[in-house]
């Protein structure tokens, strides 16, 4: 399953709902919650061993965030890669 996360407060059930092998794309303001030294850093870092996390490059750029400011292991992707992920996953869950 591919999870598209637009808003992420950290107390939402998103992290409990993702299964091993799922992909999670942080979009819009959700990219603000995946910065290094944030309140969710330890939890997300542990999940990276069994999950794939992505951040959209345009959403980072609009907010003045560089890839090296993200939690290590989160892949920065562009729109073509986002489209490829939606084709790759037969199920898509949107979180807003």
C-alpha positions as CSV (number, residue, x, y, z in Angstrom):
1,X,0.0,0.0,0.0
2,X,1.1,3.6,-0.7
3,X,0.2,6.2,2.0
4,X,0.0,9.8,0.8
5,X,0.4,12.0,3.9
6,X,-0.6,15.7,3.6
7,X,-1.0,16.5,7.3
8,X,0.9,14.7,10.0
9,X,0.6,15.6,13.6
10,X,2.3,12.6,14.9
11,X,-0.6,11.5,17.1
12,X,-2.6,10.2,14.1
13,X,-3.0,6.5,13.5
14,X,-0.8,6.7,10.3
15,X,2.2,5.0,11.9
16,X,0.1,2.2,13.3
17,X,-1.6,1.6,10.0
18,X,1.4,1.1,7.8
19,X,2.5,-2.5,7.2
20,X,5.9,-3.9,6.4
21,X,6.8,-3.0,2.8
22,X,4.4,-0.1,2.6
23,X,5.5,3.2,1.1
24,X,4.8,6.5,2.8
25,X,5.0,9.8,0.9
26,X,5.1,13.0,3.0
27,X,3.6,15.9,1.1
28,X,2.5,19.4,1.8
29,X,2.9,20.4,5.5
30,X,3.7,16.8,6.5
31,X,7.3,17.4,5.4
32,X,7.7,19.7,8.4
33,X,7.4,16.7,10.7
34,X,10.1,14.6,9.2
35,X,13.1,16.9,10.1
36,X,16.1,15.6,12.0
37,X,15.9,16.2,15.7
38,X,12.1,16.5,15.6
39,X,9.8,14.8,18.1
40,X,9.2,11.8,15.8
41,X,12.8,11.2,14.7
42,X,13.4,8.1,16.9
43,X,10.1,6.5,16.0
44,X,10.4,7.2,12.2
45,X,14.0,6.0,12.2
46,X,13.0,2.7,13.7
47,X,10.3,2.3,11.1
48,X,12.7,2.9,8.2
49,X,14.1,-0.6,8.6
50,X,10.8,-2.1,7.3
51,X,9.1,0.8,5.4
52,X,10.0,3.2,2.6
53,X,9.5,6.9,3.4
54,X,9.6,9.6,0.7
55,X,9.3,13.4,0.6
56,X,8.3,15.4,-2.5
57,X,11.1,17.7,-3.6
58,X,8.8,20.5,-4.5
59,X,7.1,20.5,-1.1
60,X,10.6,20.7,0.6
61,X,11.7,23.5,-1.7
62,X,8.6,25.6,-1.1
63,X,9.3,25.4,2.7
64,X,13.0,26.0,2.4
65,X,14.0,22.5,3.5
66,X,17.0,20.7,2.1
67,X,17.3,16.9,1.9
68,X,20.1,16.9,4.5
69,X,17.7,18.3,7.1
70,X,15.5,15.3,6.9
71,X,15.7,12.1,9.0
72,X,18.3,9.9,7.5
73,X,16.9,7.3,5.2
74,X,14.0,9.3,3.8
75,X,14.2,9.5,0.0
76,X,13.5,12.8,-1.7
77,X,11.5,12.2,-4.9
78,X,10.1,14.3,-7.8
79,X,6.7,14.1,-9.5
80,X,7.6,11.4,-12.0
81,X,8.8,9.1,-9.1
82,X,5.5,9.9,-7.3
83,X,3.6,8.8,-10.3
84,X,5.7,5.6,-10.6
85,X,4.9,4.8,-6.9
86,X,1.2,5.2,-7.5
87,X,1.4,2.8,-10.4
88,X,3.6,0.4,-8.4
89,X,1.1,0.2,-5.5
90,X,-2.4,-1.1,-6.2
91,X,-3.8,0.4,-3.0
92,X,-3.4,4.0,-2.0
93,X,-4.5,5.6,1.3
94,X,-4.6,9.4,1.6
95,X,-4.2,11.0,5.0
96,X,-5.2,14.7,5.2
